[in-house]
Amino acid sequence: MTAAAGARGGRVHDVVRVLWVVMALNLAVAAAKFLYGQATGSLSMRNDGVASAFDALSNVVGIVGASLAAQPPDRGHPYGHAKFETYASVVIGVMLVVASFNLCADGVDALMGRRDAVTVNAGSYVVMVGTLVVNLAVSRGERSSGRRLKSEVLVADALHTRSDALVSVSVIVGLVVVQMGFPMADAVVSLVVGAAIAVSAVEVFRSASTTLSDAARLDESEVRSCACEVGGVRSVHNIRTRGTEGEVFVDLHVLVDPLMTVQEGHGVGEAVEAHLRERFGEVSEVIVHIEPDTALERRLGEADDAALGAASVGETGADTGETRSDDGSGPAAGQPAP
Protein backbone atom coordinates (compact mmCIF):
# COMPACT_ATOMS: atom_id res chain seq x y z
CA MET A 1 0.00 0.00 0.00
CA THR A 2 1.40 3.41 -0.96
CA ALA A 3 1.82 6.25 1.54
CA ALA A 4 -0.95 8.18 -0.21
CA ALA A 5 -3.33 5.23 0.03
CA GLY A 6 -2.51 4.77 3.72
CA ALA A 7 -3.12 8.45 4.45
CA ARG A 8 -6.39 8.32 2.50
CA GLY A 9 -7.57 5.28 4.44
CA GLY A 10 -6.69 6.83 7.80
CA ARG A 11 -8.46 10.08 6.95
CA VAL A 12 -11.63 8.32 5.79
CA HIS A 13 -11.63 6.14 8.91
CA ASP A 14 -11.63 9.32 11.03
CA VAL A 15 -14.44 10.82 8.91
CA VAL A 16 -16.63 7.72 9.25
CA ARG A 17 -16.00 7.55 13.01
CA VAL A 18 -17.16 11.16 13.43
CA LEU A 19 -20.29 10.42 11.38
CA TRP A 20 -21.17 7.41 13.53
CA VAL A 21 -20.89 9.51 16.70
CA VAL A 22 -22.98 12.30 15.19
CA MET A 23 -25.64 9.82 14.06
CA ALA A 24 -25.89 8.39 17.58
CA LEU A 25 -26.36 11.87 19.04
CA ASN A 26 -28.93 12.77 16.36
CA LEU A 27 -30.93 9.65 17.18
CA ALA A 28 -30.77 10.50 20.89
CA VAL A 29 -32.20 13.95 20.14
CA ALA A 30 -34.93 12.41 18.01
CA ALA A 31 -35.81 9.92 20.77
CA ALA A 32 -36.07 12.71 23.35
CA LYS A 33 -38.53 14.67 21.20
CA PHE A 34 -40.57 11.64 20.20
CA LEU A 35 -40.83 10.14 23.71
CA TYR A 36 -41.83 13.50 25.20
CA GLY A 37 -44.47 13.92 22.52
CA GLN A 38 -45.70 10.38 23.17
CA ALA A 39 -45.89 10.93 26.92
CA THR A 40 -47.71 14.27 26.73
CA GLY A 41 -49.85 13.55 23.69
CA SER A 42 -48.21 16.39 21.78
CA LEU A 43 -48.58 15.50 18.10
CA SER A 44 -46.32 18.35 16.94
CA MET A 45 -43.46 17.33 19.26
CA ARG A 46 -43.81 13.69 18.23
CA ASN A 47 -43.70 14.64 14.56
CA ASP A 48 -40.63 16.78 15.21
CA GLY A 49 -38.96 13.73 16.74
CA VAL A 50 -39.74 11.66 13.64
CA ALA A 51 -38.33 14.46 11.47
CA SER A 52 -35.15 14.54 13.56
CA ALA A 53 -34.81 10.77 13.14
CA PHE A 54 -34.88 11.23 9.38
CA ASP A 55 -32.10 13.81 9.80
CA ALA A 56 -29.86 10.88 10.72
CA LEU A 57 -30.22 9.78 7.09
CA SER A 58 -27.70 12.47 6.20
CA ASN A 59 -25.20 10.69 8.43
CA VAL A 60 -25.91 7.42 6.62
CA VAL A 61 -25.40 9.17 3.29
CA GLY A 62 -22.11 10.56 4.57
CA ILE A 63 -20.91 7.18 5.84
CA VAL A 64 -21.70 5.49 2.52
CA GLY A 65 -20.08 8.28 0.52
CA ALA A 66 -16.93 8.35 2.64
CA SER A 67 -16.62 4.56 2.56
CA LEU A 68 -16.87 4.54 -1.24
CA ALA A 69 -14.33 7.36 -1.43
CA ALA A 70 -11.86 5.27 0.56
CA GLN A 71 -11.66 2.60 -2.14
CA PRO A 72 -8.24 2.52 -3.84
CA PRO A 73 -7.82 3.42 -7.53
CA ASP A 74 -8.73 0.66 -9.97
CA ARG A 75 -8.94 0.11 -13.72
CA GLY A 76 -12.29 1.88 -13.96
CA HIS A 77 -11.32 4.74 -11.62
CA PRO A 78 -7.56 5.30 -12.06
CA TYR A 79 -7.70 8.60 -10.13
CA GLY A 80 -9.47 6.99 -7.19
CA HIS A 81 -12.99 7.39 -5.81
CA ALA A 82 -12.62 10.58 -3.76
CA LYS A 83 -15.45 12.35 -5.56
CA PHE A 84 -17.98 9.95 -4.07
CA GLU A 85 -17.59 11.99 -0.90
CA THR A 86 -18.47 15.08 -2.93
CA TYR A 87 -21.54 13.36 -4.37
CA ALA A 88 -22.61 12.54 -0.80
CA SER A 89 -22.30 16.20 0.15
CA VAL A 90 -24.53 17.12 -2.81
CA VAL A 91 -27.22 14.69 -1.55
CA ILE A 92 -27.01 16.34 1.87
CA GLY A 93 -27.35 19.71 0.15
CA VAL A 94 -30.57 18.49 -1.47
CA MET A 95 -31.81 17.41 1.95
CA LEU A 96 -31.11 20.95 3.19
CA VAL A 97 -33.19 22.34 0.33
CA VAL A 98 -36.08 20.04 1.30
CA ALA A 99 -35.80 21.11 4.95
CA SER A 100 -35.79 24.77 3.92
CA PHE A 101 -38.84 24.29 1.71
CA ASN A 102 -40.80 22.46 4.42
CA LEU A 103 -40.03 25.11 7.03
CA CYS A 104 -40.97 27.96 4.70
CA ALA A 105 -44.17 26.12 3.73
CA ASP A 106 -45.07 25.77 7.41
CA GLY A 107 -44.49 29.49 7.86
CA VAL A 108 -46.73 30.36 4.93
CA ASP A 109 -49.44 28.01 6.22
CA ALA A 110 -49.28 29.69 9.63
CA LEU A 111 -49.56 33.15 8.10
CA MET A 112 -52.65 32.01 6.22
CA GLY A 113 -54.17 30.46 9.34
CA ARG A 114 -53.84 26.86 8.17
CA ARG A 115 -51.79 25.58 11.12
CA ASP A 116 -53.02 24.40 14.51
CA ALA A 117 -52.32 26.54 17.54
CA VAL A 118 -49.06 25.90 19.35
CA THR A 119 -49.37 24.22 22.76
CA VAL A 120 -46.90 25.61 25.32
CA ASN A 121 -45.80 24.17 28.67
CA ALA A 122 -42.62 23.92 30.74
CA GLY A 123 -41.73 20.54 29.32
CA SER A 124 -41.72 21.98 25.81
CA TYR A 125 -38.99 24.44 26.77
CA VAL A 126 -36.89 21.80 28.53
CA VAL A 127 -36.92 19.41 25.59
CA MET A 128 -36.36 22.03 22.91
CA VAL A 129 -33.57 23.86 24.76
CA GLY A 130 -31.85 20.58 25.62
CA THR A 131 -31.94 19.31 22.05
CA LEU A 132 -30.80 22.72 20.80
CA VAL A 133 -27.68 22.61 22.99
CA VAL A 134 -26.85 19.11 21.75
CA ASN A 135 -27.37 20.05 18.09
CA LEU A 136 -25.22 23.17 18.36
CA ALA A 137 -22.41 21.26 20.06
CA VAL A 138 -22.59 18.46 17.48
CA SER A 139 -22.64 20.90 14.57
CA ARG A 140 -19.66 22.85 15.86
CA GLY A 141 -17.61 19.74 16.59
CA GLU A 142 -18.47 18.15 13.24
CA ARG A 143 -17.60 21.31 11.32
CA SER A 144 -14.28 21.57 13.16
CA SER A 145 -13.50 17.93 12.30
CA GLY A 146 -14.51 18.56 8.68
CA ARG A 147 -12.05 21.43 8.36
CA ARG A 148 -9.28 19.49 10.09
CA LEU A 149 -9.78 16.41 7.91
CA LYS A 150 -10.60 18.50 4.80
CA SER A 151 -13.82 16.54 4.41
CA GLU A 152 -16.59 17.99 2.25
CA VAL A 153 -19.16 15.53 3.55
CA LEU A 154 -18.46 16.38 7.21
CA VAL A 155 -18.78 20.10 6.56
CA ALA A 156 -22.03 19.52 4.63
CA ASP A 157 -23.43 17.25 7.35
CA ALA A 158 -22.48 19.82 10.00
CA LEU A 159 -24.58 22.37 8.12
CA HIS A 160 -27.44 19.87 8.04
CA THR A 161 -27.14 19.34 11.79
CA ARG A 162 -27.09 23.09 12.25
CA SER A 163 -30.31 23.31 10.25
CA ASP A 164 -31.98 21.09 12.86
CA ALA A 165 -30.65 23.46 15.54
CA LEU A 166 -32.13 26.40 13.63
CA VAL A 167 -35.47 24.62 13.53
CA SER A 168 -35.25 24.21 17.31
CA VAL A 169 -34.53 27.93 17.62
CA SER A 170 -37.60 28.72 15.55
CA VAL A 171 -39.73 26.46 17.75
CA ILE A 172 -38.39 28.04 20.96
CA VAL A 173 -38.90 31.57 19.66
CA GLY A 174 -42.33 30.54 18.47
CA LEU A 175 -43.22 29.25 21.93
CA VAL A 176 -42.09 32.51 23.52
CA VAL A 177 -43.88 34.86 21.15
CA VAL A 178 -47.05 32.80 21.29
CA GLN A 179 -47.08 33.20 25.08
CA MET A 180 -46.49 36.93 24.61
CA GLY A 181 -49.57 37.13 22.41
CA PHE A 182 -47.95 37.40 18.96
CA PRO A 183 -48.88 34.15 17.16
CA MET A 184 -47.88 35.47 13.72
CA ALA A 185 -44.28 35.99 14.83
CA ASP A 186 -43.90 32.22 14.93
CA ALA A 187 -44.56 32.06 11.18
CA VAL A 188 -42.13 34.89 10.45
CA VAL A 189 -39.38 33.12 12.40
CA SER A 190 -40.04 29.94 10.40
CA LEU A 191 -39.56 31.86 7.15
CA VAL A 192 -36.33 33.47 8.35
CA VAL A 193 -34.90 30.16 9.52
CA GLY A 194 -35.95 28.50 6.25
CA ALA A 195 -34.04 31.17 4.35
CA ALA A 196 -30.96 30.60 6.54
CA ILE A 197 -31.07 26.87 5.80
CA ALA A 198 -31.34 27.64 2.07
CA VAL A 199 -28.14 29.70 2.36
CA SER A 200 -26.43 26.69 3.96
CA ALA A 201 -27.55 24.54 1.01
CA VAL A 202 -26.02 27.04 -1.41
CA GLU A 203 -22.76 26.86 0.56
CA VAL A 204 -22.73 23.06 0.22
CA PHE A 205 -23.42 23.21 -3.52
CA ARG A 206 -20.72 25.83 -4.04
CA SER A 207 -18.13 23.68 -2.28
CA ALA A 208 -19.15 20.61 -4.29
CA SER A 209 -19.00 22.61 -7.52
CA THR A 210 -15.36 23.46 -6.85
CA THR A 211 -14.52 19.76 -6.88
CA LEU A 212 -16.84 18.55 -9.61
CA SER A 213 -15.82 21.34 -12.01
CA ASP A 214 -12.09 20.59 -11.47
CA ALA A 215 -11.41 24.11 -10.18
CA ALA A 216 -7.83 24.89 -9.12
CA ARG A 217 -7.20 23.70 -5.58
CA LEU A 218 -3.79 25.25 -4.82
CA ASP A 219 -2.44 28.73 -5.38
CA GLU A 220 -0.41 28.61 -8.61
CA SER A 221 2.25 31.05 -7.37
CA GLU A 222 2.81 29.03 -4.18
CA VAL A 223 3.22 25.81 -6.16
CA ARG A 224 5.66 27.54 -8.52
CA SER A 225 7.69 28.99 -5.65
CA CYS A 226 7.86 25.62 -3.91
CA ALA A 227 9.00 23.77 -7.05
CA CYS A 228 11.65 26.40 -7.80
CA GLU A 229 13.24 25.76 -4.41
CA VAL A 230 14.44 22.36 -5.65
CA GLY A 231 18.00 22.24 -6.93
CA GLY A 232 18.27 21.84 -10.70
CA VAL A 233 14.93 23.52 -11.43
CA ARG A 234 15.38 26.53 -13.69
CA SER A 235 11.77 27.38 -14.46
CA VAL A 236 8.23 26.07 -13.93
CA HIS A 237 5.11 26.54 -16.03
CA ASN A 238 1.71 25.06 -16.90
CA ILE A 239 0.82 24.36 -13.26
CA ARG A 240 -2.55 22.67 -12.84
CA THR A 241 -4.27 21.39 -9.71
CA ARG A 242 -7.63 19.72 -9.14
CA GLY A 243 -9.38 17.25 -6.85
CA THR A 244 -11.17 17.35 -3.52
CA GLU A 245 -10.09 19.53 -0.64
CA GLY A 246 -8.42 16.55 1.03
CA GLU A 247 -6.97 14.85 -2.06
CA VAL A 248 -5.33 17.13 -4.63
CA PHE A 249 -3.71 16.17 -7.93
CA VAL A 250 -0.92 18.36 -9.32
CA ASP A 251 0.83 18.39 -12.67
CA LEU A 252 3.43 20.88 -13.83
CA HIS A 253 6.23 21.35 -16.36
CA VAL A 254 9.79 21.88 -15.12
CA LEU A 255 12.68 23.20 -17.21
CA VAL A 256 16.13 21.82 -16.45
CA ASP A 257 19.63 21.99 -17.95
CA PRO A 258 19.43 20.53 -21.49
CA LEU A 259 22.72 18.73 -20.83
CA MET A 260 21.25 16.71 -17.95
CA THR A 261 21.02 12.97 -18.39
CA VAL A 262 17.62 11.29 -18.29
CA GLN A 263 18.46 9.86 -14.90
CA GLU A 264 19.43 13.27 -13.51
CA GLY A 265 16.26 14.84 -14.88
CA HIS A 266 14.20 12.06 -13.33
CA GLY A 267 15.90 12.75 -10.01
CA VAL A 268 14.91 16.41 -10.21
CA GLY A 269 11.31 15.40 -10.93
CA GLU A 270 11.27 13.05 -7.93
CA ALA A 271 12.66 15.82 -5.72
CA VAL A 272 9.99 18.28 -6.92
CA GLU A 273 7.26 15.75 -6.18
CA ALA A 274 8.58 15.05 -2.69
CA HIS A 275 8.95 18.76 -1.91
CA LEU A 276 5.39 19.54 -3.01
CA ARG A 277 4.00 16.66 -0.96
CA GLU A 278 5.90 17.91 2.07
CA ARG A 279 4.72 21.51 1.64
CA PHE A 280 1.08 20.70 0.80
CA GLY A 281 -0.21 17.84 2.93
CA GLU A 282 -3.38 17.47 0.86
CA VAL A 283 -1.44 16.61 -2.30
CA SER A 284 -2.10 13.00 -3.31
CA GLU A 285 -0.27 12.76 -6.63
CA VAL A 286 2.20 14.91 -8.57
CA ILE A 287 3.08 14.52 -12.23
CA VAL A 288 6.24 16.39 -13.23
CA HIS A 289 7.01 16.90 -16.94
CA ILE A 290 10.76 17.40 -17.32
CA GLU A 291 11.73 19.58 -20.32
CA PRO A 292 15.03 21.04 -21.59
CA ASP A 293 15.59 24.71 -20.83
CA THR A 294 15.63 26.06 -24.39
CA ALA A 295 14.25 29.19 -25.99
CA LEU A 296 11.54 27.14 -27.71
CA GLU A 297 10.38 25.46 -24.49
CA ARG A 298 10.28 28.82 -22.70
CA ARG A 299 8.13 30.33 -25.42
CA LEU A 300 5.82 27.31 -25.27
CA GLY A 301 5.69 27.59 -21.49
CA GLU A 302 4.77 31.27 -21.65
CA ALA A 303 2.02 30.43 -24.14
CA ASP A 304 0.71 27.69 -21.85
CA ASP A 305 0.63 30.02 -18.84
CA ALA A 306 -1.02 32.76 -20.87
CA ALA A 307 -3.73 30.31 -21.95
CA LEU A 308 -4.37 29.43 -18.30
CA GLY A 309 -4.37 33.09 -17.29
CA ALA A 310 -1.36 32.48 -15.06
CA ALA A 311 1.65 34.68 -14.47
CA SER A 312 4.58 34.59 -16.83
CA VAL A 313 6.68 31.44 -16.87
CA GLY A 314 8.42 31.02 -13.50
CA GLU A 315 12.04 32.07 -13.22
CA THR A 316 14.59 31.04 -10.66
CA GLY A 317 16.66 34.05 -11.62
CA ALA A 318 16.11 37.78 -11.29
CA ASP A 319 13.75 39.99 -13.24
CA THR A 320 16.38 40.41 -15.94
CA GLY A 321 15.25 37.06 -17.39
CA GLU A 322 18.63 35.47 -16.66
CA THR A 323 18.49 32.02 -15.12
CA ARG A 324 20.89 30.94 -12.43
CA SER A 325 23.03 27.89 -12.04
CA ASP A 326 22.00 25.35 -9.43
CA ASP A 327 24.14 27.11 -6.82
CA GLY A 328 22.68 30.52 -7.75
CA SER A 329 26.10 31.99 -8.64
CA GLY A 330 25.50 32.97 -12.27
CA PRO A 331 24.17 31.94 -15.65
CA ALA A 332 23.45 28.25 -15.84
CA ALA A 333 25.02 25.85 -18.24
CA GLY A 334 22.92 25.28 -21.29
CA GLN A 335 21.11 28.61 -20.90
CA PRO A 336 18.69 29.06 -23.80
CA ALA A 337 19.75 31.17 -26.71
CA PRO A 338 18.20 34.66 -27.00
N, C-alpha and C positions, 0 to 999 in steps of 0.2 A: 504494500500500500504506500503511495506517495505521501510526502509531507502535506501537500495540498489536500489530498483526500482525507487524511487523518484530521486535519484542522477543520475541514468541512463537516465531518462526522461528529466531532466534539461540539462544534457550534450548534448543529441541528439537535443534538441530544439535549443541550441546555435549553434551546427554544421549546422543544416538546415538553420538557420537565416543567417549565414555567406555565405552559398552556394547561397541563394537567392540574396544577395547583389552582390556577385561575378558574378552571371549570368546576373544581370541587367547591370553591368559595361561591361561585355563581349559583350552584345548585343549593347551597346552604341558604343563600339569600332568598331564592325562590321558595324553598320549603318553609322559611319563616313567614313569608307573606301568605302562602297558601294555607298553612295550618292555622294562622290567626283568622283568616277569612272563613275557614271551615268552622272554627270554634265560635265565632261571633255571628255567623250567618251573613257576613258581608260579601256580597257577590262581587263587588268591584275589587276588593282586596284579593279575593280568591283568583279572579281573572288576571290580576296583576302578577300574582305568583306564577300562574301558568305561562304568562308572557315572559317572565324572567327565566323560567325553565327553558323556553325556546331560545333565549339569548345564549345559553350554553352551546347551542348548535354552532355558533361562530368559533368556539374553542375546538369543536370537533373538526370543523373545516380547516382551522389552522393546523391541527395535529396531522391531518391527512396530507395537507399541502406541504408541510415541513418534512414529513416522512418521505414523500415522493421526491422532494428536492434533495434529500440526502443520498439518493441513489447515485452510484458512480457513473461516469460517462460510459456509453456503450456504442455499438455500431449505429444505432438509430439516433442517438443523441450524443454525438462526439464532444459537444461542449458542456455536457452534464445536464442536470435536470433542475437547476436552481430556479428557473422561472416558474416552476410549479408553486413555489412559495408566493410569487407575485400574483399568479392566478387566484390563489386562495385569498389574498388581500382584496382582490377585485370582488370576489363573492361576498366578503364581509362588507365591502363598500356598498354593494347592492342591498344587503340587509339593513345598513344604515339608512339608505334611501327609503326602504319600506317602513322602518321605524319612524322616520321623519314624516312620511305621508300619513301614517296612522294617527300620529299625535296631532298633526295639523287638522286632519279630518275630525278628530274628537273636538278640537277647539271650535271649528266651524259649527259642528252640531250643537255645541253648548251655546254658542252665540245665537243660534236660531231656535233655541229652546227645545232641542230634540234629545237632551241627555237628562237622565234621572238626577235628582238632587243628591248632593254629596253628604254622606253621613259622617259626622265628626265625633270622636270620643278620645279619651286619653290614650287608649291602646293604639289608635291609629298613628298618633305622633311617635310613640315608642318604636313601633315597627318600622315606620318610614324613616325616622332619623337613624335608627340602628343600621338599616340596610344601606342608607346613604353613606354613612361613614365607611362601611365595608367596601362599597363600590368605588368610592373615591380613593381609598387606600390601594385597592387592587389595580385600579386604572393607573395610578401614579407609579406603582411598582412595576407594572407590566410595561409601561412606556419607557421607564428607565432601563429595564432589561432589553427592550427592543433597540434602544439607541446603543447600548453597550455591545450587543451582539450583532448590530446592524441588520436587524430582522424586520422586513417589511410587514410580515404577517403579525408579529407581536405589536408593532406600532398601530396597525389597523385594528387589531382586536382590542387594544387599550382604548382606542377611540370608541369602539362599540360598547365597551364596558362603561366608559364615561357617559355614553348616551343613556344608559340605564340609570346612572346617577342623576343625570339631568331630568329624566322623567320623575325620579323621586323628588327632586327639588320642586318640580311643577306641582306634584301632588301635595307636598308640604305647604307650599305657598297657597295653593288652592284651598287647603283646609283652613289656613289662617284667614284668608280674605273672606271666605264664606262665613266664618264665625264673626267677622267684623261687619258683615252685612253687604258685601260686594260680590255677589255670585258671578257676575260677568268677568271679573278679574281673573278667575280661574281659567276661563277660555282664552283670554289674552296671553296668559303665561304659557299655556299649551302651545299657542302659535309661535311665541318667541323661542321656546325650547325646541320646537320642531325645526325652526329655521337654523338654530345652532347645530342641531344634528345634521342637517343638510350640508352645512359648511364643513363638518367633519368628513362627510362622505366625499365632498369635492377634494379635500386634502388627501384622502386615501387614493382616489382616482388619479390625482396629479402625481403622486409618488409612484404608482404603478405604471403610469405613462412614461415616466423617465426610463424605467427598465425595458418595457415592451417596445419602445420606439428606438432603443439602442442609443440613447442620449449619452454624451460624454460624461464619464463618472469621475475623472481626475482632472485637476487643473493642468492644462497643456504646458504652461511655463514651468510648473514645479517638476513635472516629469522630465522635461528637457534639461533643467538644471541638475537634477539628480543623475541622469545618464551621463552628462558632460563631466561629472566628477570622477568618472572611471578613467583610469589611465589608458591611453591609446585611442580614446574617442576624440575625434576632431570636430565633428558636427553631428547634429541630430535633426531629423525632419520627419514629416508625415506621421505624427504621433496620434494614435487613435485609441480610445478606451471605451468600453461598454460593459454591460453586465448588471448584476444586482448590487445593492449597496454593500453587501457582505462578500461578494465574489466578483471581482473585476478582472476583465481580460484586457491586456495591453499589447499593442504591436507598434513598432517604430522602426525607422531606418537610421542606421548609424554609419557615418563615413569614417574610414580609417586609412592609414598609410597604404597607398597602392602597392608598395613593395612588401607588405606583410604576406606571410605564408597563409594558406588556408587554415592551418592549425592555430596560428597566432590570432587570426581574425575570429575564429571560433571561440578562442579563449576570451577575447574582448566581449563577445556576445554573451558568454556565460557570466562574465563579471557584471555586465549591465543588468542582466536578469536578476542576479542575486542581490545587487544593490537596490533595485526597484522593489523587490519583495521585502527587503529589510526596511526600507523607508515607508512603504505603504503596505500595512498589514493585511488590507483587504484584497490585495492583488493575488489572483489565483494562478494566472498563466501569463507569460511574457513571450512574445515572438519578436526576435531581433533580426532585422535584415541588414547584413553587413555589406557595405558597398565601398568601392575605392574612392578616395577623395580626389576627384578630378573636376575640371571645370564643367564638363557635361553633367555629371551627377549633381553638382551644386545647383546648376540651372534647373534640372529636373526637380530637385528637392524644393527649391523656391516656388516652382510652379505647383507642386503638390500642396505646400503650405498655403499658397494663395487660394487654391481651390477650396481648402478647408476653412479659409478665413482666419488662419493662424498667423502668428508673427513670422517675420522672415526667418529663413533657415538658421538654426542655432549655431552659434560660433563659440569655440572655446578660447578664441583670441579676443583682442580688443575691437573697438568699433571701427578700426581702420580696415577690417576685413581680412587681416593677416591671421593665419592660424598659428598655433604654437606647437612646439615639439612636446613630447610626452612629459618632459620635465619642466615645461613652461618657459624655457630659456630663450627661445627664438623661433624663427620659421622652421616648420617641420619638414622632414625629408619627404620628397614626393609631393610637395605643395602644388596644387593645380596651377596650370598655366593661366595667365591673365585672359 
